[in-house]
Structure formats: C-alpha cells, structure tokens
Amino acid sequence: MTDKTRTMEEKYKQVCKIILNAGGTPVPLNDTLLEIIKRIILEDEVDFIMAFKDKNSQTIDQLKASSGLNEDQIVKITDKLARKGVIFNQPSSKGLKIYRLLPLMNVGVFEYMFMKKLDYTRENREIGRLFSKLFKEQKMEIQESYDKVLSTMDKLPAVDRTVPIRVNKPTGNTTVIQINKSFEPTEEILQTQNVADLIEKFDEIAVGHCFCRQHRDVVEESCKQTDLRECCFTFGKSARFTSTQGFMRMIDKKEALKILLKAEEDGLVHKAYHPNFDVTKDETSVCNCCKCCCINSVVNQKEPIINAAGFLAQVDPDTCIGCGECEDHCYSDAITLTEDSIAAVDETRCIGCGACAHLCPVDAIRLIESRRIVRIALPKQ
C-alpha cells in the first residue's frame, strides 16, 4: 500500500466516523461500513466531508471557513452530495440556507438511496448486499451489549407514530370505537389520527418508493405482502428536498389518497414521522409498512421498537372464527390464537395500526382509543 493509498484509507475511516456522528441509527464502524462509504463518497468529495468534523450543520460562511472552498465550489459539491442523500441543503424556517450532513440511516443515505426508482445494476445489487451484511452486524453488536440497550429503552423517545386503518375491508364498517376521554386540546389537534386527514393538512406532498422493499428487491428477497412500491410520502420542506434531488416526485392530494387506499387494501401499516421525534410538531413523512420488509418490524428487528400508539385492538370472542388472518398480518406479533382458536391481543405489543381489524373477514376486531408509548425489546439470542 502506497503512502497516498494509506492516507486516503485513513481519510475514509474518518469520514465514516463523521457520518456516524451526524446522528440517526447507530451502526458498527467496521469494514462493511467502510466499503459502503467508499462506493458512495468519491475521493474528490472526501476532504469536503471532513469539513463537518466539528459541526454537522453549517451556513455557507461557516463552510467557507471549515472547508477552505469558495461559495461556487461549495454549492457545486453540495448539490452533488445532496443528490446522493449525503447533504440536506434547504433553507431554515428563518430563510437561511443550512447545509446539514445526513446520517447513514434514519433518515439519511440508506433511505434516500433506495427511495428513488432503482435499476437493478451490479453496483446497486452489491451495495444492497453490503447494507444487508451491515444490518446483521448491527444486530450482533446490539446483542453483545444487550443489557445496556435494554436498560436505556425506557428513556428513548418514540421513533414513529402509528396512524390507524379505520375501515374493515370485507364489510366497509368503521373499526374505531370512540371512547370519551379527556386529552390535551393541542395533542388532539396535532396528532392527526386519520391518514386521509393528515394528507389534507399539507399542500406540498411528494411520493417515493418504499426504501425497505426496494432494498429487499435488489437483494432478491422481494415482499410477500404487496406489489406496491411507490407509496411513501414526505411533506412541506422534506417534499421540496426529496423532489428536487430526484428521490421522489410531487403529487396532488387526490393521487396521494389513491395510493393510501391501495396501501390499506394490502394491509400496510401507516407510520408517521415527526421532527426530532416530537409528536407535537407537524409530520414530515408517512411510510406504509409491511411486516416482512420493514427494517423496524419484529421480523427484521435489530434494536428496540419504540412507537407512539393512539389505539389498541380489541377482539370480540363471540364473533371471532379463529381464521388466523389477524395473526398472520400483525406487524408487531401482538395477536395470537388461543387453544380455543380465538384471537388474543397482547396490549404491550399492539401499536394500534388497525391492519387486523381491516382484514378480519367477520369484523370481529375494533380499535379503542389508548394513547401510549409501545416499547418492544429486542429478543435476546
């Protein structure tokens, strides 16, 4: 290895550290991550990423000082990196343009890479396999520090919020039972509990491909639940960014609602995301998740699942026929059949998505209001 090659290798390792320090979901700092970053960050972009070592959000003037580049050079390289989901380059609420280094995951490089329509090239397949390998290594690392992770679970905020499906598919009946409870007025207003109402809140809506399903497609482990791919939404500033960079396309409310109807027909789970995990703020995005591909489902669980739920499934034992449809499609493995072939709900695992009530052939399941944080520990291996 030449001195030049050795120097570049060290720089790439430093870039990995800087991207991990940008936040998001922690992953191992190892050879797999290094190989992923090498395929995404070009050698002539490495030094610029190093400029984010001490601060991952900077103005143009701050970047001039930290990178040593002039404004034209900064705009050119940040435009390139934004198209790869490495830099977020949108104005702040005060109109000042901020250049923020994005994390690898949640939400960053991984999501944006697999959010746009992908060609199944050799390069994309290899990157997909590298991410699959990294996810396995991430799970192993968490298992090694299992007790520590478990002890901090109760202190962590909800990553996402469930917005329930509200209609039974076979009968068309409403699945939600309104319970007379007193909630804070601001909470009632801001936590939109109907996905159609949520869409109506926003004038700027973009739709992109489900990054979880596209990643699984690339590694030839395609979804068993749905053929729907272009079904994840961003709103407002996030919609402007994702559409400008080619990750998503802008759509109107009518098309958004049509896509959501198809997602519900397939029993997909509506999950809303809020800035900094703060559910009192307007949503930034909505995913429509399946159990088999979603990186946050119990099937692919690598870390604790922490969800803000607004409802709880409730089974009518006199109506239930024990068909198992609800058990098969439960996103969080909260429903099982008893020895008497009656569906039973584990309230500690139910996220109130309504998929069970939506798909029940005899309309034996209802949703009742129950606002809480659901925390599902990673099974110890």
DRENDO-149139 format. One record per residue (C-alpha): residue number from 1; residue in three letters; x, y, z. Coordinates in steps of 0.5 Angstrom, whole numbers. Last residue first. Example, Ala and Ser with C-alpha at 12.3 -4.5 7.8 and 13.67 -1.06 7.14 Angstrom:
2
<2; "SER"; <27; -2; 14>>
<1; "ALA"; <25; -9; 16>>
//
This chain:
381
<381; "GLN"; <-60; -29; 43>>
<380; "LYS"; <-64; -24; 47>>
<379; "PRO"; <-71; -21; 44>>
<378; "LEU"; <-70; -14; 42>>
<377; "ALA"; <-75; -10; 47>>
<376; "ILE"; <-82; -8; 45>>
<375; "ARG"; <-84; -1; 47>>
<374; "VAL"; <-90; 2; 46>>
<373; "ILE"; <-91; 9; 48>>
<372; "ARG"; <-99; 11; 50>>
<371; "ARG"; <-105; 13; 48>>
<370; "SER"; <-111; 8; 48>>
<369; "GLU"; <-117; 10; 44>>
<368; "ILE"; <-121; 3; 42>>
<367; "LEU"; <-120; -1; 36>>
<366; "ARG"; <-125; -6; 34>>
<365; "ILE"; <-124; -13; 32>>
<364; "ALA"; <-129; -18; 30>>
<363; "ASP"; <-131; -16; 23>>
<362; "VAL"; <-132; -23; 20>>
<361; "PRO"; <-127; -23; 15>>
<360; "CYS"; <-122; -19; 19>>
<359; "LEU"; <-117; -15; 14>>
<358; "HIS"; <-118; -8; 17>>
<357; "ALA"; <-119; -10; 24>>
<356; "CYS"; <-112; -14; 24>>
<355; "ALA"; <-109; -8; 20>>
<354; "GLY"; <-111; -3; 25>>
<353; "CYS"; <-105; 0; 27>>
<352; "GLY"; <-106; 0; 34>>
<351; "ILE"; <-99; -1; 36>>
<350; "CYS"; <-100; -7; 40>>
<349; "ARG"; <-94; -10; 44>>
<348; "THR"; <-96; -9; 51>>
<347; "GLU"; <-103; -10; 50>>
<346; "ASP"; <-102; -17; 48>>
<345; "VAL"; <-108; -19; 44>>
<344; "ALA"; <-112; -25; 43>>
<343; "ALA"; <-115; -28; 37>>
<342; "ILE"; <-120; -34; 39>>
<341; "SER"; <-118; -41; 37>>
<340; "ASP"; <-119; -45; 43>>
<339; "GLU"; <-112; -46; 45>>
<338; "THR"; <-111; -39; 44>>
<337; "LEU"; <-109; -35; 37>>
<336; "THR"; <-104; -30; 37>>
<335; "ILE"; <-104; -22; 36>>
<334; "ALA"; <-99; -17; 38>>
<333; "ASP"; <-93; -20; 33>>
<332; "SER"; <-91; -13; 32>>
<331; "TYR"; <-94; -12; 25>>
<330; "CYS"; <-100; -17; 26>>
<329; "HIS"; <-101; -20; 19>>
<328; "ASP"; <-101; -27; 20>>
<327; "GLU"; <-104; -26; 27>>
<326; "CYS"; <-110; -22; 24>>
<325; "GLU"; <-111; -27; 19>>
<324; "GLY"; <-111; -33; 24>>
<323; "CYS"; <-118; -36; 22>>
<322; "GLY"; <-120; -37; 29>>
<321; "ILE"; <-128; -35; 28>>
<320; "CYS"; <-128; -29; 32>>
<319; "THR"; <-135; -26; 33>>
<318; "ASP"; <-136; -29; 41>>
<317; "PRO"; <-129; -27; 42>>
<316; "ASP"; <-130; -20; 40>>
<315; "VAL"; <-123; -18; 40>>
<314; "GLN"; <-120; -11; 42>>
<313; "ALA"; <-114; -7; 38>>
<312; "LEU"; <-111; -1; 42>>
<311; "PHE"; <-111; 6; 39>>
<310; "GLY"; <-106; 12; 39>>
<309; "ALA"; <-99; 9; 39>>
<308; "ALA"; <-93; 12; 39>>
<307; "ASN"; <-88; 7; 38>>
<306; "ILE"; <-81; 5; 40>>
<305; "ILE"; <-78; -2; 37>>
<304; "PRO"; <-72; -4; 41>>
<303; "GLU"; <-66; -6; 36>>
<302; "LYS"; <-64; -10; 31>>
<301; "GLN"; <-72; -13; 29>>
<300; "ASN"; <-72; -15; 22>>
<299; "VAL"; <-79; -20; 23>>
<298; "VAL"; <-81; -15; 29>>
<297; "SER"; <-81; -9; 24>>
<296; "ASN"; <-77; -3; 24>>
<295; "ILE"; <-73; -5; 18>>
<294; "CYS"; <-79; -6; 14>>
<293; "CYS"; <-79; -12; 9>>
<292; "CYS"; <-83; -18; 12>>
<291; "LYS"; <-88; -14; 16>>
<290; "CYS"; <-90; -9; 11>>
<289; "CYS"; <-90; -1; 12>>
<288; "ASN"; <-93; 5; 9>>
<287; "CYS"; <-89; 11; 11>>
<286; "VAL"; <-91; 18; 13>>
<285; "SER"; <-87; 24; 13>>
<284; "THR"; <-85; 31; 16>>
<283; "GLU"; <-91; 31; 21>>
<282; "ASP"; <-93; 37; 24>>
<281; "LYS"; <-90; 38; 31>>
<280; "THR"; <-93; 36; 38>>
<279; "VAL"; <-90; 29; 36>>
<278; "ASP"; <-83; 31; 37>>
<277; "PHE"; <-79; 25; 35>>
<276; "ASN"; <-74; 30; 33>>
<275; "PRO"; <-78; 33; 27>>
<274; "HIS"; <-84; 28; 27>>
<273; "TYR"; <-85; 21; 23>>
<272; "ALA"; <-92; 18; 21>>
<271; "LYS"; <-93; 10; 21>>
<270; "HIS"; <-99; 8; 17>>
<269; "VAL"; <-99; 0; 17>>
<268; "LEU"; <-100; -4; 10>>
<267; "GLY"; <-106; -8; 10>>
<266; "ASP"; <-106; -9; 2>>
<265; "GLU"; <-112; -6; 2>>
<264; "GLU"; <-110; 0; 6>>
<263; "ALA"; <-104; 1; 2>>
<262; "LYS"; <-108; 1; -4>>
<261; "LEU"; <-113; 7; -1>>
<260; "LEU"; <-106; 11; 1>>
<259; "ILE"; <-104; 11; -6>>
<258; "LYS"; <-111; 14; -8>>
<257; "LEU"; <-110; 19; -3>>
<256; "ALA"; <-104; 21; -5>>
<255; "GLU"; <-106; 22; -12>>
<254; "LYS"; <-112; 26; -10>>
<253; "LYS"; <-108; 30; -5>>
<252; "ASP"; <-103; 32; -11>>
<251; "ILE"; <-96; 30; -13>>
<250; "MET"; <-89; 32; -13>>
<249; "ARG"; <-84; 26; -14>>
<248; "MET"; <-79; 23; -10>>
<247; "PHE"; <-71; 22; -10>>
<246; "GLY"; <-70; 26; -15>>
<245; "GLN"; <-66; 32; -11>>
<244; "THR"; <-71; 37; -12>>
<243; "SER"; <-77; 32; -10>>
<242; "THR"; <-74; 30; -4>>
<241; "PHE"; <-72; 37; -2>>
<240; "ARG"; <-79; 40; -3>>
<239; "ALA"; <-82; 34; 0>>
<238; "SER"; <-78; 35; 6>>
<237; "LYS"; <-80; 42; 7>>
<236; "GLY"; <-87; 41; 6>>
<235; "PHE"; <-89; 34; 7>>
<234; "THR"; <-86; 27; 5>>
<233; "PHE"; <-89; 21; 3>>
<232; "CYS"; <-88; 13; 2>>
<231; "CYS"; <-92; 9; -3>>
<230; "GLU"; <-88; 8; -10>>
<229; "ARG"; <-87; 0; -8>>
<228; "LEU"; <-94; -3; -8>>
<227; "ASP"; <-93; -11; -10>>
<226; "THR"; <-95; -13; -3>>
<225; "GLN"; <-95; -18; 2>>
<224; "LYS"; <-89; -23; 0>>
<223; "CYS"; <-84; -17; -1>>
<222; "SER"; <-78; -19; -5>>
<221; "GLU"; <-72; -22; -2>>
<220; "GLU"; <-67; -21; -9>>
<219; "VAL"; <-62; -17; -6>>
<218; "VAL"; <-65; -11; -10>>
<217; "ASP"; <-72; -13; -8>>
<216; "ARG"; <-70; -13; -1>>
<215; "HIS"; <-67; -6; -2>>
<214; "GLN"; <-73; -3; -6>>
<213; "ARG"; <-78; -6; 0>>
<212; "CYS"; <-74; -2; 5>>
<211; "PHE"; <-74; 4; 1>>
<210; "CYS"; <-81; 4; 0>>
<209; "HIS"; <-81; 8; -7>>
<208; "GLY"; <-83; 16; -7>>
<207; "VAL"; <-88; 21; -6>>
<206; "ALA"; <-88; 28; -5>>
<205; "ILE"; <-93; 32; -2>>
<204; "GLU"; <-94; 40; -1>>
<203; "ASP"; <-100; 43; 0>>
<202; "PHE"; <-101; 39; 7>>
<201; "LYS"; <-106; 38; 12>>
<200; "GLU"; <-111; 34; 8>>
<199; "ILE"; <-106; 29; 8>>
<198; "LEU"; <-106; 28; 15>>
<197; "ASP"; <-114; 28; 15>>
<196; "ALA"; <-113; 22; 10>>
<195; "VAL"; <-109; 19; 15>>
<194; "ASN"; <-114; 19; 21>>
<193; "GLN"; <-111; 20; 28>>
<192; "THR"; <-108; 27; 27>>
<191; "GLN"; <-104; 28; 33>>
<190; "LEU"; <-103; 36; 33>>
<189; "ILE"; <-111; 37; 34>>
<188; "GLU"; <-112; 32; 40>>
<187; "GLU"; <-105; 34; 43>>
<186; "THR"; <-106; 41; 43>>
<185; "PRO"; <-113; 40; 46>>
<184; "GLU"; <-110; 36; 52>>
<183; "PHE"; <-114; 29; 52>>
<182; "SER"; <-120; 28; 56>>
<181; "LYS"; <-123; 21; 55>>
<180; "ASN"; <-130; 19; 52>>
<179; "ILE"; <-128; 13; 48>>
<178; "GLN"; <-129; 13; 40>>
<177; "ILE"; <-129; 6; 38>>
<176; "VAL"; <-125; 5; 31>>
<175; "THR"; <-127; 0; 26>>
<174; "THR"; <-132; 3; 22>>
<173; "ASN"; <-135; -2; 17>>
<172; "GLY"; <-134; -3; 10>>
<171; "THR"; <-136; -10; 11>>
<170; "PRO"; <-130; -14; 8>>
<169; "LYS"; <-124; -9; 8>>
<168; "ASN"; <-126; -6; 16>>
<167; "VAL"; <-125; 1; 16>>
<166; "ARG"; <-120; 6; 20>>
<165; "ILE"; <-113; 4; 18>>
<164; "PRO"; <-109; 7; 24>>
<163; "VAL"; <-104; 13; 24>>
<162; "THR"; <-98; 10; 28>>
<161; "ARG"; <-93; 14; 31>>
<160; "ASP"; <-85; 14; 30>>
<159; "VAL"; <-78; 14; 33>>
<158; "ALA"; <-82; 14; 40>>
<157; "PRO"; <-77; 17; 45>>
<156; "LEU"; <-72; 13; 49>>
<155; "LYS"; <-71; 13; 57>>
<154; "ASP"; <-75; 7; 57>>
<153; "MET"; <-70; 3; 53>>
<152; "THR"; <-64; 5; 56>>
<151; "SER"; <-63; -1; 61>>
<150; "LEU"; <-65; -6; 55>>
<149; "VAL"; <-59; -3; 51>>
<148; "LYS"; <-54; -4; 57>>
<147; "ASP"; <-57; -11; 58>>
<146; "TYR"; <-56; -13; 50>>
<145; "SER"; <-49; -10; 49>>
<144; "GLU"; <-47; -16; 45>>
<143; "GLN"; <-54; -17; 42>>
<142; "ILE"; <-53; -10; 40>>
<141; "GLU"; <-47; -11; 36>>
<140; "MET"; <-50; -18; 33>>
<139; "LYS"; <-56; -14; 31>>
<138; "GLN"; <-51; -8; 27>>
<137; "GLU"; <-47; -14; 24>>
<136; "LYS"; <-53; -17; 21>>
<135; "PHE"; <-55; -10; 19>>
<134; "LEU"; <-48; -9; 16>>
<133; "LYS"; <-49; -15; 12>>
<132; "SER"; <-56; -13; 9>>
<131; "PHE"; <-53; -6; 7>>
<130; "LEU"; <-47; -9; 4>>
<129; "ARG"; <-52; -14; 0>>
<128; "GLY"; <-56; -7; -3>>
<127; "ILE"; <-49; -4; -5>>
<126; "GLU"; <-47; -10; -9>>
<125; "ARG"; <-54; -10; -12>>
<124; "ASN"; <-54; -3; -14>>
<123; "GLU"; <-47; -4; -17>>
<122; "ARG"; <-49; -10; -21>>
<121; "THR"; <-55; -6; -24>>
<120; "TYR"; <-62; -7; -22>>
<119; "ASP"; <-64; 0; -24>>
<118; "LEU"; <-67; 4; -18>>
<117; "LYS"; <-73; 9; -17>>
<116; "LYS"; <-71; 13; -12>>
<115; "MET"; <-72; 11; -4>>
<114; "PHE"; <-67; 6; -4>>
<113; "MET"; <-61; 11; -4>>
<112; "TYR"; <-65; 16; 0>>
<111; "GLU"; <-67; 12; 6>>
<110; "PHE"; <-59; 9; 6>>
<109; "VAL"; <-56; 16; 6>>
<108; "GLY"; <-60; 19; 11>>
<107; "VAL"; <-66; 19; 16>>
<106; "ASN"; <-66; 15; 20>>
<105; "MET"; <-59; 11; 17>>
<104; "LEU"; <-52; 14; 15>>
<103; "PRO"; <-53; 20; 18>>
<102; "LEU"; <-54; 27; 14>>
<101; "LEU"; <-49; 33; 14>>
<100; "ARG"; <-53; 39; 14>>
<99; "TYR"; <-52; 45; 10>>
<98; "ILE"; <-57; 51; 12>>
<97; "LYS"; <-60; 56; 8>>
<96; "LEU"; <-62; 62; 12>>
<95; "GLY"; <-70; 63; 11>>
<94; "LYS"; <-72; 64; 18>>
<93; "SER"; <-75; 57; 18>>
<92; "SER"; <-68; 54; 15>>
<91; "PRO"; <-67; 54; 8>>
<90; "GLN"; <-65; 47; 5>>
<89; "ASN"; <-59; 43; 3>>
<88; "PHE"; <-59; 37; 6>>
<87; "ILE"; <-52; 33; 5>>
<86; "VAL"; <-51; 26; 4>>
<85; "GLY"; <-57; 24; 0>>
<84; "LYS"; <-54; 22; -6>>
<83; "ARG"; <-57; 28; -10>>
<82; "ALA"; <-55; 32; -4>>
<81; "LEU"; <-48; 30; -5>>
<80; "LYS"; <-48; 33; -12>>
<79; "ASP"; <-51; 40; -10>>
<78; "THR"; <-46; 40; -4>>
<77; "ILE"; <-40; 40; -9>>
<76; "LYS"; <-43; 45; -13>>
<75; "VAL"; <-45; 50; -8>>
<74; "ILE"; <-39; 49; -4>>
<73; "GLN"; <-34; 51; -10>>
<72; "ASP"; <-39; 57; -12>>
<71; "GLU"; <-38; 59; -5>>
<70; "ASN"; <-31; 59; -4>>
<69; "LEU"; <-27; 53; -1>>
<68; "GLY"; <-23; 53; 5>>
<67; "SER"; <-27; 47; 8>>
<66; "SER"; <-28; 50; 15>>
<65; "ALA"; <-28; 57; 14>>
<64; "LYS"; <-32; 57; 7>>
<63; "LEU"; <-37; 52; 11>>
<62; "GLN"; <-38; 57; 16>>
<61; "ASP"; <-40; 63; 11>>
<60; "ILE"; <-45; 58; 7>>
<59; "THR"; <-48; 56; 14>>
<58; "GLN"; <-47; 50; 18>>
<57; "SER"; <-50; 44; 21>>
<56; "ASN"; <-45; 37; 22>>
<55; "LYS"; <-41; 41; 27>>
<54; "ASP"; <-34; 39; 29>>
<53; "LYS"; <-32; 34; 23>>
<52; "PHE"; <-36; 37; 18>>
<51; "ALA"; <-30; 40; 14>>
<50; "MET"; <-28; 32; 13>>
<49; "ILE"; <-34; 32; 9>>
<48; "PHE"; <-31; 37; 4>>
<47; "ASP"; <-24; 33; 4>>
<46; "VAL"; <-27; 26; 2>>
<45; "GLU"; <-31; 29; -4>>
<44; "ASP"; <-25; 28; -9>>
<43; "GLU"; <-25; 21; -7>>
<42; "LEU"; <-32; 20; -8>>
<41; "ILE"; <-37; 18; -3>>
<40; "ILE"; <-42; 13; -4>>
<39; "ARG"; <-38; 7; -6>>
<38; "LYS"; <-33; 8; -1>>
<37; "ILE"; <-38; 10; 4>>
<36; "ILE"; <-41; 3; 3>>
<35; "GLU"; <-34; -1; 4>>
<34; "LEU"; <-32; 3; 10>>
<33; "LEU"; <-39; 1; 13>>
<32; "THR"; <-37; -6; 11>>
<31; "ASP"; <-30; -6; 14>>
<30; "ASN"; <-33; -3; 21>>
<29; "LEU"; <-36; 2; 25>>
<28; "PRO"; <-42; -1; 27>>
<27; "VAL"; <-49; 2; 26>>
<26; "PRO"; <-52; 7; 30>>
<25; "THR"; <-59; 10; 28>>
<24; "GLY"; <-59; 17; 26>>
<23; "GLY"; <-54; 22; 29>>
<22; "ALA"; <-49; 26; 25>>
<21; "ASN"; <-43; 23; 29>>
<20; "LEU"; <-44; 16; 24>>
<19; "ILE"; <-42; 21; 18>>
<18; "ILE"; <-36; 24; 22>>
<17; "LYS"; <-34; 17; 24>>
<16; "CYS"; <-34; 14; 17>>
<15; "VAL"; <-31; 20; 14>>
<14; "GLN"; <-25; 19; 19>>
<13; "LYS"; <-25; 12; 16>>
<12; "TYR"; <-25; 15; 9>>
<11; "LYS"; <-19; 19; 11>>
<10; "GLU"; <-15; 14; 14>>
<9; "GLU"; <-16; 10; 7>>
<8; "MET"; <-14; 16; 3>>
<7; "THR"; <-7; 17; 7>>
<6; "ARG"; <-6; 9; 6>>
<5; "THR"; <-7; 10; -1>>
<4; "LYS"; <-2; 16; -2>>
<3; "ASP"; <3; 13; 3>>
<2; "THR"; <3; 7; -2>>
<1; "MET"; <0; 0; 0>>
//
